[in-house]
Amino acid sequence: MKLHEFQAKDIFRKSGIPVPNGQLITSSDQATKVVQIINGPPWVIKAQIHAGGRGKGGGVKVVHYPYEVVTATEDLLGKPLVTRQTGPDGVIVNQILIEEGIKIDREFYLSMAIDRSRSESTMIFSQAGGMDIEEVAVESPELILKEHINPAGGWMTYQARNLIYRLDPPLLPAAVEELMSVMANVYKVFVTHDCSLVEINPLVITKSGKVVALDAKISIDDNALFRQKELLKLDDPREKDPLELMAEKYHLNYIRLDGNVGAMVNGAGLAMATMDVIKMAGADPANFLDVGGGASEEMITKGFEIILKDRRVQAILVNIFGGILRCDVLARGVLAAAEKTSIRVPLIVRLEGTNVEEGRKILRNSKLKFLVAKDLAEAAVLVAKQVSKTG
């Protein structure tokens, strides 16, 4: 679960991580009052959406006059903001964070994440703050510094020194002390709130020598939300794709993609493999949909309905290996969905496993038109052919 920047900064503030003074607004009428409260000029206008690259997309603006604050908010509120992470349709801006401008001396990148290759939480630090860290990692990997953390001991002071003392030029002692405090508190936020990511880009040293988090990004591990009920209240459903929101309601693992082949699969690994073979056959998956091993007939029905609501879908591939989820249950779910929603695209079905013959019989005896694939490779080829015909 992602948090907005203003929500993440509120957590930072409570955790002892310095952030700029700011105010959230939801209408341009509020902008005039905020200018009187927030120190400036300059003022920084920041669109609050769950996507990176806001600056390059025009979602972050620095202004110097009060009327510019109003104009900038009017230009953003209620309109779609397109960044490299939103897709071509963009995301509607519903709220804006107005902050005081900060005089910057140096910029850094700081984050806590999970290094899955080592199964350890890791602090990442770089003096290339304010830049796309992915590009820095490729072009200048020597600038990416890491400290892996033993959960038994937690974050240690010497690890902060390992990172900070490798900076060139070195920092003044006062800045070193503040930066060490920020690192310790970032780790505390990461652990306390069951985060999968805590990121500050940039973390700056001001002209007056203070350390301030100019940006804040926090993602919470969905598997830990059962014990983070207060954070769950911060979830903003407006930021989610409507189909993903519908899938979440029925406990389905669904992610919308940019392709034209809908896929329904049981098991995350099989779903990934299915998407791969769809690509190899020359088509593009429209979604990741794992109905899981214990899916009920209702869940299958809802999954099918979700796929069919995506108007980009030109064919559907059902690829089920019956284990916990029996093939006959899947077949009845497909028929139930077909009765509720007109299937207007070609349907390819590949079933194997528990009660496979019963499942195939249910489908054969129905009025549903579909193609049967004997294996996954043939299923992908059939899908690609159907898409090429409709495309």
C-alpha positions in Angstrom: 0.0 0.0 0.0 1.4 3.4 -1.0 1.1 6.6 1.0 0.9 10.1 -0.4 3.9 12.3 0.2 2.1 14.5 2.7 1.1 11.3 4.7 4.7 10.0 4.6 6.0 13.4 5.8 3.6 13.4 8.7 5.1 10.1 9.8 8.5 11.5 9.3 7.7 14.6 11.4 6.4 12.4 14.2 9.5 10.2 14.0 12.0 13.1 14.3 12.9 13.4 10.6 12.9 17.1 9.6 10.6 18.1 6.7 9.7 21.5 5.2 6.7 23.4 6.6 3.7 22.6 4.4 -0.1 22.6 4.0 -2.4 20.3 2.1 -5.1 21.8 0.0 -8.0 20.4 -2.1 -9.2 23.6 -3.8 -7.6 26.6 -5.3 -9.6 28.8 -3.0 -7.5 27.5 -0.1 -4.2 28.5 -1.8 -4.5 32.2 -0.9 -4.8 31.5 2.8 -1.9 29.0 2.7 0.5 31.5 1.3 -0.1 33.6 4.4 0.8 30.7 6.6 3.7 29.1 4.8 7.1 30.9 4.6 8.0 32.2 1.2 8.8 33.1 -1.4 9.6 30.7 -3.0 6.8 28.2 -2.5 6.8 24.7 -3.9 3.5 23.3 -5.4 3.5 19.5 -5.4 0.7 17.3 -6.9 -0.2 14.4 -4.6 -0.5 11.2 -6.7 0.9 7.7 -6.3 3.5 8.0 -9.0 7.1 9.0 -9.4 8.5 11.5 -12.0 6.1 14.2 -10.9 8.7 16.9 -11.5 9.3 16.0 -15.1 5.6 15.6 -15.7 4.9 19.2 -14.5 3.5 18.1 -11.1 6.1 20.0 -9.0 6.4 23.8 -9.5 8.4 26.4 -7.8 6.7 29.8 -7.7 7.7 33.3 -6.3 4.5 35.3 -6.2 1.2 34.6 -4.3 -0.8 34.8 -7.5 1.4 32.1 -9.0 0.5 29.8 -6.2 -3.2 30.1 -7.1 -2.5 29.7 -10.8 -0.3 26.7 -10.3 -3.0 24.9 -8.1 -5.7 25.7 -10.7 -3.5 24.2 -13.4 -3.2 21.0 -11.5 -6.3 20.3 -9.4 -8.9 18.1 -11.1 -6.7 17.5 -14.1 -4.8 14.3 -15.1 -1.1 14.4 -14.5 1.0 12.2 -16.8 4.4 10.8 -15.7 6.5 7.9 -16.7 4.7 5.8 -14.1 1.1 6.7 -14.7 0.6 5.6 -18.3 -0.7 7.8 -21.1 -4.0 8.6 -19.4 -2.4 10.0 -16.3 -3.9 10.3 -12.8 -6.3 12.9 -11.7 -4.8 15.3 -9.1 -7.2 15.6 -6.2 -4.9 17.3 -3.6 -1.8 19.5 -3.6 0.9 20.0 -1.0 2.2 23.6 -0.7 5.5 23.9 1.0 8.1 26.5 1.9 11.0 26.8 -0.4 14.4 25.5 0.9 17.8 26.9 0.1 19.8 23.8 -0.9 23.5 23.3 -0.4 23.8 19.6 -1.2 21.4 16.8 -2.2 21.5 13.1 -1.3 19.4 10.0 -1.9 18.5 7.8 1.1 16.2 4.8 1.3 15.4 1.6 3.1 14.3 -1.4 1.1 14.5 -5.2 1.1 17.5 -6.7 -0.8 15.8 -9.9 -2.0 19.1 -11.4 -3.2 20.2 -11.5 0.5 16.9 -11.5 2.3 17.9 -8.5 4.3 16.7 -5.0 4.9 19.2 -2.6 3.3 19.9 1.1 3.6 20.9 2.8 0.4 22.7 6.1 0.3 24.1 8.2 -2.5 25.4 11.7 -3.1 23.5 11.7 -6.4 20.3 13.0 -4.8 17.6 14.5 -6.9 18.3 12.2 -9.8 16.7 9.0 -11.0 18.4 6.5 -8.8 17.9 3.7 -11.4 19.9 5.7 -13.9 22.6 6.4 -11.4 22.9 2.7 -10.6 23.5 1.9 -14.2 25.7 4.8 -15.2 27.6 5.4 -12.0 27.2 2.3 -9.7 30.1 3.5 -7.5 27.9 6.3 -6.2 25.4 3.8 -4.7 26.4 2.9 -1.2 24.7 0.1 0.8 24.6 -1.2 4.3 22.8 -4.5 5.0 21.2 -4.8 8.4 21.1 -7.8 10.7 17.6 -7.9 12.2 19.0 -9.2 15.5 21.1 -6.1 16.1 19.2 -3.5 14.0 20.7 -0.4 12.6 24.1 0.3 14.1 25.9 3.7 14.5 29.0 2.4 12.7 26.9 1.6 9.6 25.9 5.3 9.4 29.6 6.2 9.6 30.4 3.7 6.8 28.1 5.6 4.5 28.6 9.2 5.5 32.4 9.1 5.8 32.6 8.0 2.1 31.2 11.3 0.9 33.4 13.6 -1.1 33.7 16.4 0.0 33.1 15.4 3.6 30.4 17.0 5.7 30.8 19.3 8.7 30.5 17.6 12.1 27.1 19.1 12.8 25.7 17.9 9.5 27.1 14.4 10.1 25.4 14.2 13.5 22.0 15.2 12.0 22.4 12.8 9.0 23.2 10.0 11.4 20.0 10.8 13.3 17.9 10.8 10.1 19.3 7.4 9.1 18.5 5.9 12.5 15.0 7.3 12.3 14.4 6.1 8.7 15.3 2.6 9.9 12.9 2.9 12.8 10.1 4.0 10.5 10.8 1.1 8.2 10.6 -1.5 10.9 7.8 0.0 13.0 5.4 0.5 10.1 6.1 -2.7 8.3 7.4 -0.9 5.2 8.6 -2.4 2.0 10.1 1.0 1.0 11.0 4.2 2.7 12.6 6.7 0.3 13.9 10.3 0.5 14.9 11.9 -2.7 16.3 14.4 -2.2 17.5 14.5 1.3 19.2 17.9 1.5 21.6 19.9 3.5 20.4 23.5 3.5 22.6 26.6 3.2 22.3 27.0 7.0 23.6 23.4 7.5 20.4 21.7 8.4 19.4 18.2 7.1 15.8 18.2 5.6 13.8 15.5 3.8 12.4 17.4 0.8 10.5 14.4 -0.5 9.1 11.3 1.1 7.9 8.0 -0.2 6.5 5.2 1.9 5.1 1.8 0.8 3.6 -0.5 3.4 3.8 -4.3 3.0 0.2 -5.4 2.2 0.8 -8.7 4.1 1.3 -6.7 7.4 -1.7 -4.4 7.1 -3.6 -6.6 9.5 -1.4 -5.1 12.3 -1.2 -1.6 10.8 -4.9 -0.6 11.1 -4.2 3.1 11.6 -2.1 3.2 8.4 -4.8 1.3 6.5 -7.0 4.3 7.1 -4.6 6.4 5.0 -5.3 4.3 1.9 -6.6 6.4 -1.0 -8.8 4.3 -3.3 -8.9 7.2 -5.8 -5.3 6.4 -6.7 -6.1 2.9 -7.7 -7.2 1.5 -11.1 -11.0 0.8 -10.8 -10.5 -2.8 -11.9 -7.7 -3.4 -9.4 -10.0 -1.9 -6.7 -12.8 -4.3 -7.7 -10.4 -7.2 -7.6 -9.1 -6.2 -4.1 -12.7 -6.3 -2.8 -13.0 -10.0 -3.9 -9.5 -10.9 -2.7 -8.1 -11.5 -6.2 -4.6 -10.8 -7.2 -5.1 -8.5 -10.2 -2.8 -6.0 -11.9 -3.8 -4.2 -15.0 -1.3 -4.1 -17.8 -1.1 -2.4 -21.2 -1.7 -5.4 -23.5 -4.7 -7.0 -25.2 -4.8 -10.6 -23.9 -6.7 -11.2 -20.7 -5.4 -14.0 -18.6 -6.9 -16.0 -15.7 -4.4 -18.3 -14.0 -4.1 -20.0 -10.6 -0.8 -19.5 -8.9 1.6 -16.5 -9.2 4.4 -18.6 -10.8 2.1 -20.0 -13.4 0.7 -16.5 -14.1 4.1 -15.1 -14.7 5.0 -18.0 -17.0 1.7 -17.5 -18.9 2.4 -13.9 -19.5 5.9 -14.8 -20.8 4.5 -17.3 -23.3 1.9 -14.8 -24.4 4.7 -12.3 -25.2 6.8 -15.0 -26.9 3.8 -15.8 -29.1 3.8 -12.2 -30.3 0.9 -10.9 -28.2 0.8 -8.7 -25.0 -0.9 -9.6 -21.7 -3.6 -7.2 -20.5 -3.4 -8.2 -16.9 -1.9 -10.3 -14.2 -4.7 -12.3 -12.6 -4.0 -15.0 -10.0 -7.2 -16.4 -8.6 -5.3 -18.5 -6.2 -5.4 -22.1 -5.2 -8.5 -21.8 -3.0 -10.7 -19.7 -5.3 -14.4 -20.2 -5.1 -16.9 -20.2 -8.0 -17.8 -16.7 -7.0 -14.2 -15.5 -7.2 -13.8 -17.1 -10.6 -16.9 -15.4 -11.8 -15.8 -12.0 -10.5 -12.3 -12.5 -12.0 -13.9 -13.1 -15.4 -16.1 -10.0 -15.0 -13.1 -7.9 -14.3 -11.2 -9.1 -17.3 -14.2 -8.4 -19.5 -14.6 -4.9 -18.2 -11.2 -4.0 -19.8 -12.2 -2.8 -23.3 -8.7 -3.4 -24.6 -9.0 -7.2 -24.2 -9.3 -8.9 -27.6 -8.9 -12.5 -26.4 -8.9 -14.4 -23.1 -6.7 -17.2 -22.0 -7.8 -19.4 -19.1 -4.8 -21.4 -17.9 -5.6 -23.6 -14.8 -3.6 -26.4 -13.3 -6.1 -28.0 -11.0 -4.7 -28.7 -7.5 -6.5 -27.1 -4.6 -8.6 -25.2 -7.2 -10.5 -28.0 -9.0 -11.1 -27.7 -12.8 -14.8 -28.3 -12.4 -15.1 -25.3 -10.0 -13.2 -23.2 -12.6 -15.5 -24.3 -15.4 -18.7 -23.5 -13.4 -17.3 -20.1 -12.6 -16.5 -19.4 -16.3 -20.1 -20.3 -17.2 -21.6 -18.2 -14.4 -19.6 -15.2 -15.7 -20.6 -15.9 -19.2 -24.3 -15.8 -18.2 -23.8 -12.4 -16.5 -21.5 -10.8 -19.0 -21.6 -11.3 -22.8 -18.2 -12.7 -23.8 -17.5 -10.7 -27.0 -13.9 -12.0 -27.5 -12.3 -15.4 -28.4 -11.8 -17.6 -25.3 -9.0 -20.2 -25.1 -9.0 -22.7 -22.3 -6.2 -24.9 -21.0 -7.1 -27.2 -18.1 -5.1 -29.8 -16.3 -5.2 -31.5 -13.0 -7.9 -32.4 -10.5 -11.3 -33.1 -12.1 -10.0 -32.0 -15.5 -12.3 -34.3 -17.4 -15.3 -33.1 -15.5 -14.3 -29.5 -16.1 -13.9 -30.0 -19.8 -17.2 -31.8 -19.9 -19.0 -28.8 -18.2 -17.5 -26.5 -20.8 -18.3 -28.8 -23.8 -21.9 -29.2 -22.8 -22.4 -25.5 -22.4 -23.4 -23.0 -25.2 -20.1 -21.2 -24.6 -17.8 -20.9 -27.7 -14.2 -21.6 -26.9 -11.0 -23.2 -28.1 -9.2 -25.9 -26.2 -5.4 -26.0 -25.9 -3.6 -29.2 -25.1 -0.7 -27.4 -23.4 0.5 -23.8 -22.6 2.5 -23.4 -25.7 -0.5 -24.2 -28.0 -2.7 -21.9 -25.8 -0.4 -19.0 -26.4 -0.2 -19.6 -30.2 -4.0 -19.8 -30.3 -4.3 -16.5 -28.4 -1.9 -14.7 -30.7 -3.8 -15.9 -33.8 -7.1 -14.7 -32.4 -5.7 -11.3 -31.5 -4.2 -10.9 -35.0 -7.6 -11.6 -36.5 -9.4 -9.1 -34.4 -6.6 -6.6 -34.5 
